[in-house]
Amino acid sequence: MVIIGNFKVSKGYETWKKAFLDNHSMREKHGIKVLAFGQNKMESDHIYTVVDVSSLKVMQNLMKEPEMIKLRENAGVISETQEMVTIQE
């Protein structure tokens, strides 16, 4: 299942990107494959991710893990702006 995520960040794209790239092992542990990510050039605080994951539940469980919550906070993710769209084949 492909999930497109969209959210805002408060600490800038580069801060978020470093934390995202450094988090490879946690995504790998949950079987999440990154297909693409980037920022909206017109609104640079808007970030988009595209990932392939076995189920939405896997992603939801990962987002609840204390380590992931802390990592996202440190990266400046504004959680209340998070949107996810699932693309099913």
C-alpha positions, 0 to 999 in steps of 0.5 A, a space after each residue: 500500500 502506498 501512503 502519501 503524507 503531507 505536513 508542515 514543519 517549524 524548523 525548516 526542511 533541512 532539519 526535517 530531512 536530516 532527521 528523516 534520513 537518520 531514521 532509516 533503521 526504524 522504517 526498515 524495522 517496520 518494512 516501510 520503503 521510501 518512494 519519494 519525499 520533498 518540500 513544496 517550493 512555494 510553501 517551504 514549510 510543507 513536506 510530502 512523503 511517499 512510502 510503501 508499507 504493508 498496511 495503514 495499521 503498521 504506519 499508525 502504530 509506528 507514529 505512536 511509538 515514543 521514539 518516533 514521537 520524539 524524533 518528529 518533535 525534534 525534526 519540527 513536525 507539526 503533528 496536527 497538520 499531518 494528512 495521509 492519503 492511501 493509494 491502493 493498487 
